[in-house]
Amino acid sequence: MKISLIITMILLSSCVTQNPKYIQGYIYTIENNPIEGIKIQDPNNIKILSYTNSKGYFRINQMIKGRLLYVLQNNKKIDSIYIVTTHPEKGANYNFVEGKKDTLFINLNKVTSPNNLYN
């Protein structure tokens, strides 16, 4: 009886996934160059933000309540990063979180074009 209880507890604890503690990643051009000074911001709380450094790296030291972050250049939204995606059979999948080296590639020519929807 004790052995089956221990095995059950081990199996249940192995199924539990811990939520990530922070968000991190890189922003690059499609030419594979890092972009410095891009603002990454939580649309639900504008106080939660970070800027990319000279290597294109950003880090937000907490998780957000929503599912995505805005990517802004000169305070204009140029893209979004989906932190959490879900699938009915596979469950939640986290992107741009601790331990992952995710990168968003942006075509700056389209972003700065006068016919672009973001401008």
C-alpha positions as CSV (number, residue, x, y, z in Angstrom):
1,M,0.0,0.0,0.0
2,K,2.8,2.5,0.9
3,I,4.7,1.6,-2.2
4,S,1.7,2.3,-4.5
5,L,1.1,5.6,-2.7
6,I,4.8,6.6,-3.2
7,I,4.7,5.6,-6.9
8,T,1.5,7.6,-7.4
9,M,3.0,10.7,-5.7
10,I,6.1,10.4,-7.9
11,L,4.0,10.1,-11.0
12,L,1.8,13.1,-10.1
13,S,4.7,15.3,-9.2
14,S,6.5,14.5,-12.5
15,C,3.4,15.7,-14.4
16,V,3.3,19.1,-12.8
17,T,5.1,21.8,-14.8
18,Q,6.4,24.9,-13.1
19,N,5.6,28.2,-14.6
20,P,8.6,30.2,-15.9
21,K,9.8,33.1,-13.7
22,Y,11.0,35.5,-16.3
23,I,10.9,36.4,-20.0
24,Q,14.0,36.7,-22.2
25,G,15.0,36.6,-25.8
26,Y,16.6,38.3,-28.8
27,I,15.3,40.7,-31.5
28,Y,17.2,40.6,-34.8
29,T,16.8,41.9,-38.3
30,I,16.1,39.4,-41.0
31,E,19.7,39.9,-42.0
32,N,20.6,38.4,-38.6
33,N,21.8,41.6,-37.0
34,P,20.8,42.5,-33.4
35,I,18.5,45.5,-33.0
36,E,19.3,47.8,-30.0
37,G,16.7,50.0,-28.3
38,I,13.6,48.0,-29.1
39,K,11.0,48.2,-26.4
40,I,9.3,45.0,-25.2
41,Q,6.2,45.8,-23.2
42,D,3.2,44.1,-21.6
43,P,0.1,45.6,-23.2
44,N,-1.9,45.0,-19.9
45,N,0.7,46.7,-17.7
46,I,2.9,49.4,-19.4
47,K,5.2,49.4,-16.4
48,I,6.4,45.9,-17.3
49,L,8.9,46.5,-20.0
50,S,12.5,46.0,-21.2
51,Y,14.7,47.4,-23.9
52,T,17.0,45.4,-26.2
53,N,20.7,45.9,-25.6
54,S,23.5,46.0,-28.3
55,K,23.2,42.2,-28.7
56,G,19.5,42.4,-29.2
57,Y,18.9,40.8,-25.9
58,F,16.0,41.7,-23.5
59,R,14.9,40.3,-20.2
60,I,11.8,41.0,-18.1
61,N,12.3,39.7,-14.5
62,Q,8.7,38.5,-14.0
63,M,5.9,36.7,-15.9
64,I,3.0,38.6,-17.4
65,K,-0.7,37.9,-16.8
66,G,-1.5,38.0,-20.5
67,R,-0.3,35.8,-23.4
68,L,1.7,38.3,-25.4
69,L,4.1,41.2,-25.4
70,Y,4.2,44.2,-27.7
71,V,7.4,44.9,-29.7
72,L,7.7,48.7,-30.1
73,Q,10.1,50.9,-32.1
74,N,9.8,54.7,-31.4
75,N,6.7,53.8,-29.4
76,K,5.0,52.3,-32.4
77,K,4.0,48.7,-32.4
78,I,5.9,46.8,-35.0
79,D,5.3,43.2,-33.8
80,S,4.1,40.9,-31.0
81,I,5.6,38.1,-29.1
82,Y,3.3,35.3,-28.0
83,I,4.6,34.0,-24.7
84,V,2.0,31.3,-24.1
85,T,0.3,29.3,-26.8
86,T,-2.1,26.5,-26.1
87,H,-3.1,23.3,-27.8
88,P,-6.1,21.1,-26.7
89,E,-4.0,18.0,-26.7
90,K,-0.5,19.2,-25.9
91,G,-1.4,21.9,-23.3
92,A,0.5,25.1,-22.8
93,N,3.7,25.9,-24.6
94,Y,5.9,28.8,-23.4
95,N,8.1,30.9,-25.7
96,F,10.7,33.5,-24.8
97,V,11.0,32.3,-21.3
98,E,13.9,31.3,-19.0
99,G,16.2,28.7,-20.5
100,K,14.9,29.2,-24.0
101,K,17.0,31.1,-26.6
102,D,14.1,32.3,-28.7
103,T,14.7,35.1,-31.3
104,L,12.2,37.3,-33.2
105,F,13.4,38.3,-36.6
106,I,12.0,41.6,-37.9
107,N,12.1,43.0,-41.5
108,L,12.8,46.7,-40.7
109,N,12.3,47.6,-44.4
110,K,8.6,46.7,-44.1
111,V,8.3,48.4,-40.7
112,T,9.6,51.8,-41.9
113,S,7.8,51.7,-45.2
114,P,5.2,54.5,-45.7
115,N,2.6,51.9,-46.9
116,N,3.1,49.8,-43.8
117,L,0.0,49.2,-41.6
118,Y,2.1,49.8,-38.4
119,N,2.9,53.5,-39.3
